[in-house]
Amino acid sequence: MVSDLAAAIWMYTVGPWLDHSSKFTRTGTLGGHHLLLLIIALTGFLMLAALAVLTDNFTHSTPMLAIARNVACVISVIALTGLLALILMALLSRLLFGPLRP
């Protein structure tokens, strides 16, 4: 839930810059769709927050609530995929090309 909220805040503050800065930074917004990513992250957060209340902090569940929890987790993974890809590409470029400054 925390990472969904962080992704939503991140997309709200720097999403437009990530969309228009370069093709590399567009990776963080799933190809330049920061508003869609903002909506997806907020949806995942709100679903998980509601399910936390309904399932007594995820300790008691019914089959329908378990399906809803799994759907919310998939939505959260989709929201965080762009950020994860951006971080991995930055680390890989650092590994391949070394330090950027002498």
C-alpha distances in whole Angstrom, upper triangle without the diagonal:
4,5,5,6,9,10,11,12,14,15,17,19,20,19,23,24,23,24,28,28,29,28,26,24,24,22,19,19,20,23,23,21,19,19,18,15,14,14,12,9,10,10,8,5,8,9,6,7,11,11,10,13,15,15,15,12,12,16,18,18,20,21,20,17,16,17,14,12,13,13,10,9,12,11,8,11,13,11,11,15,17,15,16,19,20,20,21,24,25,25,27,29,30,31,33,35,34,34,34,37,40
4,5,5,6,9,10,11,12,14,15,17,18,18,22,23,21,23,26,26,28,27,25,22,23,21,18,18,20,23,23,21,18,19,19,15,14,15,14,10,11,13,10,8,11,13,10,10,14,14,13,15,18,18,18,14,15,19,21,21,24,25,24,20,20,21,18,15,17,17,13,12,15,14,10,12,15,12,11,15,16,14,15,19,19,18,20,23,23,23,26,28,28,29,32,33,32,32,32,34,37
4,5,5,6,9,10,10,12,14,15,16,16,20,20,18,20,24,24,24,24,22,19,19,18,14,15,16,20,20,18,16,17,16,13,12,14,12,9,10,12,10,8,12,13,11,12,16,16,15,18,20,20,20,17,17,21,23,23,25,25,24,21,20,21,18,16,16,16,13,11,13,12,8,10,12,9,8,11,13,10,11,15,15,14,17,19,19,20,22,24,24,26,28,30,29,29,29,31,35
4,5,5,6,9,10,10,12,14,15,14,18,19,18,19,23,23,24,23,22,19,19,17,14,14,15,18,18,16,14,14,13,10,9,10,9,5,7,9,7,5,9,11,9,11,14,14,14,17,19,19,20,17,17,21,23,22,24,24,22,19,19,19,16,14,15,14,11,10,12,9,6,9,10,7,7,11,12,11,13,16,16,16,18,21,21,22,24,26,27,28,30,31,31,31,31,33,37
4,5,5,6,8,10,11,12,14,14,18,19,18,19,23,23,25,25,23,20,20,19,15,15,17,20,19,17,14,14,14,12,9,11,11,7,7,10,9,6,9,12,11,11,14,15,15,17,19,20,20,18,18,22,24,24,26,26,24,21,21,22,19,17,18,17,13,13,15,13,10,13,13,10,10,14,15,13,15,18,18,18,21,23,22,24,26,28,28,30,32,33,33,32,32,34,37
4,5,5,6,9,10,11,12,12,16,17,16,18,21,21,22,22,21,17,18,17,13,14,16,19,18,17,14,14,15,12,10,13,12,9,10,13,12,10,13,15,14,14,18,19,18,20,23,23,23,20,21,24,27,27,29,29,27,24,24,24,22,19,20,19,16,15,17,14,11,13,14,10,10,13,13,11,13,16,15,15,18,20,19,20,23,24,24,27,29,30,29,28,28,30,33
4,5,5,6,8,10,10,10,14,15,13,15,18,18,19,19,18,15,14,14,10,10,12,15,15,13,10,11,12,8,7,10,10,6,9,11,10,10,13,15,14,15,18,19,19,22,24,24,25,22,22,26,28,27,29,29,27,24,24,23,21,19,19,18,15,14,15,12,10,11,11,7,7,10,10,8,11,13,13,13,16,18,18,19,22,23,23,25,27,28,28,28,27,29,33
4,5,5,6,9,10,9,13,15,14,15,18,19,20,21,20,16,16,16,12,11,13,16,15,13,9,9,10,8,5,8,8,5,6,10,10,9,11,14,14,14,17,19,19,21,23,24,25,22,23,26,28,27,29,29,27,24,24,23,21,19,20,18,15,15,16,13,11,13,12,9,10,13,12,11,14,16,16,17,20,21,21,23,25,26,27,29,31,31,31,31,30,32,36
4,5,5,6,9,9,12,14,13,15,18,18,21,21,20,17,17,17,13,13,16,18,16,15,11,11,13,11,8,11,12,9,9,13,13,12,14,17,17,16,19,21,21,23,25,26,26,24,25,28,30,30,32,32,30,27,27,27,24,22,23,22,18,18,19,16,14,16,16,12,12,16,14,13,16,18,17,17,20,22,21,23,26,26,26,29,31,31,31,30,29,31,34
4,5,5,6,7,10,11,10,12,15,15,17,18,17,13,14,14,10,10,13,16,14,13,10,11,13,10,8,12,13,10,11,15,15,14,16,19,19,19,22,24,23,25,28,28,29,26,27,30,32,32,34,33,31,29,29,28,25,24,24,22,19,19,19,17,14,16,15,11,11,14,12,10,13,15,13,14,17,18,17,19,22,22,23,25,27,27,27,26,25,27,31
4,6,6,4,8,9,9,10,13,14,16,16,16,12,12,12,9,8,11,13,11,10,6,7,9,7,6,9,11,9,10,14,14,14,16,18,19,19,22,24,24,26,28,29,30,27,27,31,33,32,33,33,31,29,28,27,25,23,24,22,19,19,19,16,14,15,14,10,11,13,11,10,14,15,13,15,18,19,18,21,23,23,24,27,28,28,29,28,26,29,32
4,6,6,8,10,11,12,14,15,18,19,19,15,15,16,13,11,14,16,13,12,8,8,11,10,7,10,12,11,11,14,15,15,16,19,20,20,22,24,25,26,28,30,30,28,29,32,34,33,35,34,32,30,30,29,26,25,26,23,21,21,21,18,16,18,17,13,14,17,15,14,17,19,17,18,22,22,21,24,26,26,27,30,31,31,32,30,29,31,34
4,6,8,9,10,12,13,14,17,19,18,14,15,16,13,12,16,17,14,14,10,11,14,13,10,14,16,14,14,18,19,17,19,22,23,22,25,27,27,29,31,32,33,30,31,34,36,36,37,37,35,33,33,32,29,28,28,27,24,24,24,21,19,20,19,16,16,18,16,14,18,19,17,18,21,21,20,23,25,25,25,28,30,29,30,28,26,28,32
4,6,5,6,9,10,10,13,15,14,11,11,13,10,10,14,14,12,12,9,11,14,12,11,15,16,14,16,19,20,19,21,24,24,24,27,29,29,31,33,34,35,32,32,36,38,37,39,38,36,34,34,33,30,29,29,27,24,24,24,21,19,20,18,15,15,16,14,12,16,16,14,15,19,18,17,20,22,22,22,25,27,26,26,25,23,25,29
4,5,5,6,9,10,12,13,13,10,9,11,8,7,11,11,8,8,5,8,10,9,9,12,13,13,14,17,18,18,20,22,23,24,26,28,28,30,32,33,34,31,31,35,37,36,37,37,34,32,32,31,28,27,27,25,22,22,21,19,17,18,16,13,13,15,11,11,15,15,13,15,18,18,17,21,22,22,23,26,27,27,27,26,25,27,31
4,5,5,6,8,11,13,14,10,10,13,11,9,12,12,8,9,7,9,12,11,11,14,16,16,17,20,21,21,23,25,26,27,29,31,31,33,35,36,37,35,35,39,40,39,40,40,37,35,35,34,31,30,30,28,25,26,25,21,21,21,19,16,17,18,14,14,18,18,15,18,21,20,19,23,24,23,25,28,28,28,29,28,25,28,31
4,5,5,6,9,11,12,8,9,12,11,10,13,13,10,11,9,12,15,14,14,17,19,18,20,22,23,23,25,28,28,29,31,33,33,35,37,38,39,36,37,40,42,41,42,42,40,38,37,36,33,32,32,30,28,27,26,24,22,22,20,18,18,18,15,14,18,17,14,16,19,18,17,21,22,21,22,25,26,25,26,24,22,24,28
4,6,5,7,9,9,5,6,8,7,7,10,10,7,9,8,11,13,12,13,16,17,16,18,21,21,22,24,26,27,28,30,31,32,34,36,37,38,35,35,38,40,39,40,39,37,35,35,33,31,30,29,27,25,25,23,21,20,19,17,15,15,15,11,11,14,13,11,13,16,15,14,18,19,18,19,22,23,22,23,23,20,23,27
4,6,7,8,9,7,5,9,8,7,9,8,4,7,7,10,12,11,13,15,16,17,19,21,22,23,25,26,27,28,31,32,33,35,37,37,39,36,36,39,41,39,41,39,37,36,35,33,31,30,29,27,25,25,24,21,20,20,17,15,16,15,12,13,16,15,13,16,18,16,17,20,21,20,22,25,25,24,26,25,23,26,30
4,6,8,10,8,7,11,11,10,13,10,8,10,10,13,15,15,16,19,20,20,22,24,25,26,28,30,31,32,34,36,36,39,40,41,42,40,39,43,45,43,44,43,41,39,39,37,35,34,33,31,29,29,27,25,24,24,21,19,19,19,15,16,19,17,15,18,20,18,18,22,22,21,23,26,25,24,26,25,23,25,29
4,7,8,6,8,11,11,11,14,12,10,13,13,16,18,17,18,21,22,22,24,26,27,27,30,32,32,33,36,37,37,40,41,42,43,40,40,44,45,44,46,45,42,41,40,38,36,35,34,32,30,30,28,26,25,24,22,20,20,19,15,15,18,16,13,16,18,16,15,19,20,18,19,23,22,21,23,22,19,21,25
4,5,5,6,9,11,11,13,10,10,13,14,17,18,17,19,22,22,22,25,27,27,28,31,32,33,34,37,37,38,41,42,43,44,41,40,44,46,44,46,44,42,41,40,38,36,35,34,32,31,30,28,26,25,24,21,20,19,18,14,15,17,15,12,15,17,14,13,17,17,15,18,21,20,19,21,20,18,21,24
4,6,5,7,10,10,11,8,9,12,13,17,17,17,19,22,21,22,25,26,26,28,30,31,32,34,36,36,37,40,41,41,43,40,39,43,44,43,44,42,41,39,38,36,35,34,32,30,29,28,26,24,23,22,19,19,18,16,13,14,16,13,11,14,15,12,13,17,16,15,17,20,19,18,21,21,19,22,25
4,5,6,8,10,11,9,10,14,14,18,18,17,19,22,21,21,24,26,25,26,29,30,30,32,35,35,36,39,40,40,41,38,37,41,43,41,43,41,40,38,37,35,34,32,31,29,28,26,24,23,22,20,18,17,16,14,11,12,13,10,8,11,12,9,9,13,13,11,14,16,16,16,18,18,16,19,23
4,5,6,8,9,9,9,11,11,15,16,14,16,19,19,18,21,23,23,24,27,28,28,29,32,33,33,36,38,38,39,36,35,39,41,39,41,40,38,36,35,34,32,31,29,28,26,25,23,21,20,19,17,15,14,13,9,10,12,10,7,10,12,10,10,14,14,13,15,18,18,18,19,19,17,20,24
4,5,5,6,5,5,8,9,12,13,12,14,17,16,17,20,21,21,23,25,26,27,29,31,32,32,35,36,37,38,35,35,38,40,38,39,38,36,35,34,32,30,29,28,26,24,23,21,20,19,18,15,14,14,12,9,10,12,10,9,12,14,12,13,16,17,16,18,21,21,21,23,23,21,24,27
4,5,5,5,7,10,10,14,14,12,14,17,16,16,19,20,20,21,24,25,25,27,30,30,31,34,35,35,36,33,32,36,38,36,37,36,34,33,31,30,28,27,25,23,22,21,19,18,17,15,13,12,11,9,6,8,9,7,6,10,11,9,11,14,14,14,17,19,19,19,21,22,20,24,27
4,6,7,8,9,8,12,12,9,12,15,14,13,16,18,17,18,21,22,22,24,27,27,28,31,32,32,34,30,30,33,35,34,35,34,32,31,29,28,26,25,24,22,20,19,18,16,14,13,12,10,9,8,4,5,8,7,5,8,11,10,11,14,15,15,17,19,20,21,22,22,21,24,27
4,6,5,5,5,9,9,7,9,12,11,11,14,16,16,17,20,21,22,23,26,26,27,30,31,32,33,30,30,33,35,33,34,33,31,30,29,27,25,24,23,21,19,19,17,15,14,13,11,9,9,9,6,7,11,10,9,12,14,14,15,18,19,19,21,23,24,24,26,25,24,27,31
4,6,6,7,10,9,7,11,13,11,12,16,16,16,18,21,21,22,24,26,26,28,30,31,32,33,31,30,33,35,33,33,32,30,29,28,26,24,23,22,19,19,18,16,14,14,12,9,9,10,8,5,9,11,9,10,13,14,14,16,18,18,19,21,23,24,24,26,27,26,29,32
4,6,8,11,11,10,13,15,14,16,19,19,20,22,24,25,25,28,29,30,31,34,35,35,37,34,33,37,38,36,37,35,33,32,31,29,27,27,25,23,22,22,19,17,17,16,13,12,13,11,8,11,13,11,11,15,16,14,16,19,19,19,22,24,24,24,26,27,25,28,32
4,6,9,9,9,12,14,14,15,18,19,20,21,23,24,26,27,29,30,31,34,35,36,37,35,34,38,39,37,38,37,34,33,32,30,28,28,27,24,23,23,21,18,18,18,15,13,14,13,10,12,15,14,13,16,18,16,18,21,21,21,23,26,26,26,28,28,26,29,32
4,6,5,6,9,10,11,12,14,15,17,18,20,21,23,24,26,27,29,31,32,33,35,32,32,35,36,34,35,34,31,30,30,27,25,25,24,21,20,20,18,16,16,16,13,11,13,13,10,13,16,15,14,18,19,19,20,23,24,24,26,28,28,29,30,30,29,32,35
4,5,5,6,9,10,10,12,14,15,16,18,20,21,22,24,25,27,29,30,31,33,30,30,34,35,33,34,33,31,29,29,27,25,24,24,21,19,20,18,15,15,15,13,10,12,13,10,11,15,15,14,17,19,19,19,22,23,23,25,28,28,29,30,29,28,30,34
4,5,5,6,9,10,11,12,14,15,16,18,20,21,22,24,26,27,28,30,32,29,29,33,34,32,33,32,29,28,28,26,24,24,23,20,19,20,18,15,15,17,14,11,14,15,13,14,18,18,17,20,22,22,23,26,27,27,29,31,32,32,34,33,31,34,38
4,5,5,6,9,10,10,12,14,15,16,18,20,21,22,24,26,27,28,30,28,27,31,32,30,30,29,27,25,25,23,21,21,20,17,16,17,15,12,13,14,11,9,12,13,12,14,17,17,17,20,22,22,23,26,27,27,29,31,32,33,34,34,33,35,39
4,5,5,6,8,10,11,12,14,15,16,18,20,21,22,25,26,26,28,26,25,29,30,28,29,28,26,24,24,22,20,19,19,16,14,15,13,10,10,11,9,6,9,10,9,10,13,14,14,16,19,19,20,23,24,25,26,28,29,30,31,31,30,33,37
4,5,5,6,9,10,11,12,14,16,16,18,20,21,23,24,26,27,25,25,28,30,28,29,29,26,24,24,23,20,20,20,17,15,16,15,12,11,13,11,8,11,13,12,12,15,17,16,18,21,21,22,24,26,27,28,30,31,32,33,32,31,34,37
4,6,5,6,9,10,10,12,14,15,16,18,20,21,22,24,26,24,24,27,28,26,27,26,24,22,22,21,18,18,18,15,13,15,14,10,11,13,11,9,12,14,14,15,18,19,19,21,23,24,25,27,29,30,31,33,34,35,36,36,35,37,41
4,6,5,6,9,10,11,12,14,15,16,18,20,21,22,24,22,21,25,26,24,25,24,21,20,20,18,15,15,15,12,10,11,10,7,8,10,8,6,10,11,12,13,15,17,18,19,21,22,24,25,27,28,30,31,33,34,35,35,34,37,40
4,5,5,6,9,10,11,12,14,15,16,19,20,21,22,20,20,23,25,23,25,24,22,20,20,18,16,15,15,13,10,11,11,7,6,9,8,5,8,11,11,12,14,16,16,18,20,21,22,24,26,27,28,30,31,33,33,33,32,35,39
4,5,5,6,8,10,10,12,14,15,17,18,20,21,19,19,23,24,23,24,24,21,19,20,19,15,15,16,14,11,12,13,10,9,12,12,9,12,15,15,15,17,20,20,21,23,25,25,27,29,30,31,33,35,36,36,36,35,38,41
4,5,5,6,9,10,11,12,14,16,16,18,20,18,18,22,22,20,21,21,18,16,17,16,12,12,13,11,8,11,11,8,8,12,11,9,13,15,16,17,19,21,22,23,25,26,27,29,31,32,33,35,37,38,38,38,38,40,44
4,6,5,6,9,10,10,12,14,15,16,18,16,15,19,20,18,19,19,17,14,15,14,11,10,11,9,5,7,8,5,5,9,9,8,10,13,15,15,16,19,20,21,23,25,26,27,29,30,32,33,35,36,37,37,36,39,43
4,6,5,6,9,10,10,13,14,15,16,14,14,18,19,18,20,20,18,15,16,16,13,11,13,12,8,9,11,9,7,11,12,10,12,15,16,16,17,20,21,21,23,26,26,27,29,31,32,33,35,37,37,37,36,39,42
4,5,5,6,8,10,11,12,14,15,14,14,18,19,18,19,20,17,14,16,16,12,11,14,12,9,11,13,11,10,14,15,13,15,18,20,19,21,24,25,25,27,29,30,31,33,35,36,37,39,40,41,40,40,42,46
4,5,5,6,9,10,10,12,14,13,12,16,16,15,16,16,13,11,12,12,8,8,10,9,6,9,11,9,10,13,14,13,15,18,20,20,21,24,25,26,27,30,31,32,33,35,36,38,39,41,41,41,41,44,47
4,5,5,6,9,10,10,12,10,9,13,14,13,15,16,14,11,11,12,9,7,10,10,6,8,11,10,9,12,14,13,15,18,20,20,20,23,25,25,26,29,30,30,32,34,35,36,38,40,40,40,40,43,46
4,5,5,7,9,10,11,9,10,14,15,14,17,18,16,13,14,15,12,10,13,13,10,12,15,13,12,16,17,16,17,20,22,21,22,26,27,26,28,31,31,32,34,36,37,38,40,42,42,41,41,44,47
4,5,5,6,9,10,10,10,14,14,13,14,16,14,10,13,14,10,10,13,13,10,13,16,14,14,18,19,18,20,23,25,24,25,28,29,30,31,34,35,35,37,39,40,41,43,45,45,45,45,47,50
4,5,5,6,8,8,7,11,10,9,11,13,11,7,9,11,8,7,11,11,9,11,14,14,14,17,18,18,19,22,25,24,25,28,29,29,31,33,34,35,37,39,40,40,43,45,45,45,45,47,51
4,6,5,6,4,6,9,10,10,13,15,14,10,11,14,11,9,13,14,11,12,16,16,15,17,20,19,20,23,25,25,25,28,30,29,30,33,34,34,36,39,39,40,42,44,44,44,44,46,50
4,6,5,6,8,10,10,11,13,16,15,11,13,16,13,12,16,16,14,16,19,18,18,21,23,22,23,26,28,28,28,31,33,32,34,37,37,38,40,42,42,43,46,47,47,47,47,49,53
4,6,8,8,10,9,8,10,13,11,8,11,13,11,11,14,15,14,16,19,18,18,21,23,23,24,27,29,29,30,33,34,34,35,38,39,39,41,44,44,45,47,49,49,49,49,52,55
4,6,5,6,5,5,8,11,11,8,9,12,11,10,13,15,14,15,18,19,18,21,23,23,24,26,29,29,29,32,34,33,34,37,38,38,40,43,43,44,46,48,48,48,49,51,54
4,6,6,6,8,12,15,15,11,13,16,14,13,16,18,16,17,21,21,20,23,25,25,25,28,31,30,30,33,35,34,35,38,39,39,41,44,44,44,47,49,48,48,49,51,54
4,6,8,10,13,16,16,12,13,16,14,12,15,17,14,15,18,19,17,20,23,22,22,25,28,27,27,30,31,30,32,35,36,35,37,40,40,40,43,45,45,44,45,47,50
4,6,7,10,13,13,9,9,12,12,9,12,14,13,13,16,17,16,18,21,21,21,24,27,26,26,29,31,30,31,34,35,34,36,39,39,40,42,44,44,44,45,48,50
4,7,10,13,14,11,11,14,14,12,14,17,16,16,19,21,20,21,24,25,25,27,30,29,29,32,34,33,33,37,38,37,39,42,42,42,45,47,46,47,48,50,53
4,7,10,12,9,9,13,13,12,14,17,17,17,20,21,21,23,26,26,27,29,32,32,31,34,36,35,36,39,40,40,42,44,45,45,47,50,49,50,51,53,56
4,7,8,6,6,10,10,9,12,14,14,15,18,19,19,21,24,24,25,27,31,31,30,33,35,35,35,38,40,39,41,44,44,44,47,49,49,50,50,53,56
4,5,5,6,9,10,10,12,14,15,16,18,20,21,23,24,26,27,29,32,32,32,34,37,37,37,40,41,41,43,45,46,46,48,51,51,52,53,55,58
4,6,5,6,9,10,11,12,14,15,17,19,20,21,23,25,26,27,30,31,31,33,35,36,36,38,40,40,41,44,45,45,47,50,50,51,52,55,58
4,5,5,6,9,10,11,12,14,15,17,18,20,21,23,25,26,29,30,30,32,34,35,35,38,40,40,41,44,45,45,47,49,50,50,51,54,57
4,5,5,6,9,10,10,12,14,15,16,18,20,21,22,24,27,28,28,30,32,33,33,36,38,38,39,42,43,43,45,47,48,48,49,51,55
4,5,5,6,9,10,11,12,14,15,17,19,20,21,23,26,26,26,28,31,31,31,34,36,36,37,39,41,41,43,45,45,46,47,50,53
4,5,5,6,9,10,11,12,14,15,17,19,20,21,24,25,25,27,30,30,30,33,35,35,36,39,40,40,42,44,45,46,46,49,52
4,5,5,6,9,10,11,12,14,15,17,19,20,23,24,24,26,28,29,30,32,34,34,35,38,39,40,41,43,44,45,45,48,51
4,5,5,6,9,10,10,12,14,15,17,18,21,22,22,24,26,27,27,30,32,32,33,36,37,37,39,41,42,42,43,46,49
4,5,5,6,9,10,11,12,14,15,16,20,21,20,22,25,25,25,28,30,30,31,34,35,35,37,39,40,41,41,44,47
4,5,5,6,9,10,11,12,14,15,18,20,20,21,24,25,25,27,29,30,31,33,35,35,37,39,40,41,41,44,47
4,5,5,6,9,10,11,12,14,17,18,18,20,22,23,24,26,28,29,30,32,33,34,36,38,38,39,39,42,45
4,5,5,6,9,10,11,12,15,16,15,18,20,20,21,24,25,26,27,29,31,31,33,35,36,36,37,40,43
4,5,5,6,9,10,11,14,15,15,16,19,20,20,22,24,25,26,28,30,30,32,34,35,36,36,39,42
4,5,5,6,9,10,13,14,14,16,18,19,20,22,24,25,26,28,30,31,32,34,35,35,35,38,42
4,5,5,6,9,11,12,12,14,16,17,18,20,22,23,24,26,27,28,30,32,32,33,33,36,39
4,5,5,6,9,10,10,12,14,15,15,18,20,20,21,24,25,26,27,29,30,31,31,34,37
4,5,5,8,10,10,11,14,15,16,17,19,21,21,23,25,26,27,29,30,31,31,34,37
4,6,7,8,10,11,13,14,16,17,19,20,21,23,25,26,27,29,30,30,29,32,36
4,6,5,6,9,10,11,12,14,16,17,18,20,21,23,24,26,26,27,27,30,33
4,6,5,6,9,10,10,12,14,15,16,18,20,21,22,24,25,26,26,29,32
4,5,5,6,9,10,11,12,14,15,16,18,20,21,22,23,24,23,27,30
4,5,5,6,9,10,11,12,14,15,17,18,20,21,22,22,21,24,28
4,5,5,6,9,10,11,12,14,15,16,18,20,20,21,21,24,28
4,5,5,6,9,10,10,12,14,15,16,18,19,20,20,24,27
4,6,5,6,9,10,11,12,14,15,16,17,18,17,21,24
4,5,5,6,9,10,11,12,14,15,16,16,16,19,22
4,5,5,6,9,10,10,12,14,15,16,17,20,23
4,5,5,6,8,10,10,12,13,15,15,18,21
4,5,5,6,9,10,10,11,12,12,15,18
4,5,5,6,9,10,10,11,12,15,18
4,5,5,6,8,10,12,13,16,19
4,5,5,6,8,9,10,14,16
4,6,5,5,6,8,11,13
4,6,6,8,11,14,15
4,6,9,11,14,15
4,7,8,11,12
4,6,9,10
4,6,7
4,7
4
